[in-house]
């Protein structure tokens, strides 16, 4: 299982920050024909992204083309169990992508309409956000 991880980070530990508002970038289907758009603001872990990717790939039987439009850049720290308060911040445990409402997380192309919708529906069950399947607008 190849989990998405950044090769290098500017800072080993970062603060939580805010994840509010709607997406102003990555909010349209740019590469494929169908996309999976988030409707909530949430942190999506690298394991959840990988699980969704596997669900799409297995359903379309390695046909078509898939784009993952989000990447987990933000480290999340955690302190071990049974450790008293204080004595600094915990060690980084995993990485997350901060997803805003309106972000297109996955895109798919070169498959039938039914296949694309079902594959993205299966992927949406692996993610902690409410999702909507959108089609690329023909201009």
N, C-alpha and C positions, 0 to 999 in steps of 0.2 A: 504494500500500500504506500504509494508515494504521496506523502502529505506535503502540502504547499508550505514552504517556509522561506522567509527572506534570507538571502545570502549574507547580507551585512546590514546592521542597523546603526543609526547615528547614536542612539542611546539604548542601553540595555533594558532600562525600566522607564516606562512613561506613565503619566497620570491618565485617569479615565477620560476626562474631557466630556464634552456634551455631544449628543447625537440627535439634533432636533431639526425640524423643517423638512422641506422636500428637496429632492435632488435637482441640481441645476446642470449637472453633467452626467454622462452615461444614462440618459433618460430616454433614448430612442433606440430602435433596432438598427444597428449600423452595419453589421456584417452578414447576418443570416436572414432567414425569411420569417422565423418565429422567435419570440423572446419570452423570458420569464421575468416579470417585473414585480418588485416588492411593493407592498402596500403599507408597511410599517417601518419604523426606525428600530433597528436591532443590531446586535453584534453577532456575526456569523463566524463560527470557528472553522479552522482549516479542515477538521475532520468532517464537519457538516458539508462543506463545499465538495470534498472528495466523495462523500456518500451520494450526493446529488449527481455528481458527474458519472459515477459508476451506474446509477439507476438509469440515466439517459443512455449511456453507451450500451448497457445490456439490453435495453428494450429495442433499440434500433439495430441491434446485432452488428455493431461496429460499422454500420453504413452511415452515409451522410457526413456532415461536418459539424463540430461543436466548438463554440467559443465560450470561455469562462471570462466574464467581464469584471470580476471582483478578485482582489488579492488580499490575503491577510497580512498586513504590515504591522499591526499593533500588538505588542506583547502584553500578556495578562499575567500578573504575578499572583502567587498564592503562598500563604504560610503553611507549614506542616500542621498536622493535627496535634492537639494538646500542647500548644505553645502559648505562653502568656502574652498579653498585650504589650506593645512596646518593642524595643530592640529592632527597630527598622522595618523596612519593607521586605516582603517575601521574594523568592526567586521566580524568574519567568517560567511559566508552566506550558503555555500554548499561545498561539497567535490568532487574532481575530481580524475580520474586515468589518469596518463600521458601515452599515448599509442604511441609506436613507430611503424614505418613501419615494417611489418613482424610479429607483435604480433598476436598470436591466442587468440581471445577474448572469443569465445564461442565454445563448443564442444557438439556433440550430438551422441547418439548411440541407438541401438535397435529399429530403425525405418527403413522404406524402403528408397531407394535412392531418389525417387521423393519427399517423405515427408520431408526428411532431407534438400534437396536443396531448397524446397519452404519455409520451416520454417526459414532457415538461410537467405534466400533472404528477407523475410518479416522483420526479425530482422535488416538487414543491412540498411533498410530505416529509422529506428529509431535512427541511429547513425550518428555523424557528420563526419565520415571518409569514404573514399572509401573502399570497402571491396571485398574480393575474397573468394569463397567457395572452400575449399580444402579437399581432401580425404586422409585418412591415407595410407601411403605407406606400402605395404606388404613386409616384409623383409624375 
